[in-house]
Amino acid sequence: SPRGEILIADGMSGVLSLYQGDATLLMQKNPEEIGLTNLEENGIERIGCDEEYIYISTYQWEEGKGDFLVLNYSLELISQQPLQEEMAELVFLPNQNGPCMFTPDNGETVYVYEQGTLKNVKNKSLSPAEDRMLVNEVFRGDDTYDFYYLKEVEEEEGIYQYLLAGAKNGTEECILNFSELGIEDDAI
């Protein structure tokens, strides 16, 4: 976390363990102690955090739906709400300055958690792109870009290009083409 703790979650059982930066266990809670529901059907899909909160998304593949959970650093449940279908596979975008950001895996709409709900951050969304998938890896931004991510583009049937892209104020730019460098996709 940005605060220096380490959060480990068992994706299937929902047990959360919070450690100090030196790996000393601070606390460990199971879903019942926290008040998390539906984890028997919806495993933990993603975790994100900022200075104030821990965010969890769950996802049920058969139903195509999930929940958005907010916890404090005492592992107490602050909020649990269903995600809209298009947001079920929620991706957490590291934010250089400010609260954690969230997006569906296409990156077209970006949200932050504010005053108890997810709110659209209009200037952070990316233009529509059918070939964009952010689920693989998303990295914290800096002064140049809001965030970085790996991108897979299908050039023709079965032929892919693997790129490192940066996003800034709703636009993206290819920084590096791994395929042109001869790096195999499973090595990226």
RAZIFEN-V918698 format. One line per field, one symbol per residue. ss: DSSP state (@ for helix, = for strand, . for the rest). psi: psi as a letter, one per 20 degrees, with the letter a starting at -180 (. if undefined). A space follows every 10 residues. Layout:
# RAZIFEN-V918698
ss = ???
psi = ???
This chain:
# RAZIFEN-V918698
ss = .....====. .....====. ....=====. @@@@...... ..=======. ...======= ....====== =.....==== ===.@@@... ===....... ===......= ====..==== .@@@...... .......=== ......==== ======..== ========.. =======... ....@@@.
psi = riiirppppo hghjppppqr hjjppgqpqr hhhhjprjih horpgqprqa hhrpppqrpo ghhkraqpqp qajjkppgqp qqqqgijgmp ppoppgoarq qqqriijhpp qqppljrppp ngjiqqqpoh jppjhfppqq abhgqgrqqq pppogroipq ppqpqqpolj qqppgpohgh ijpqhii.
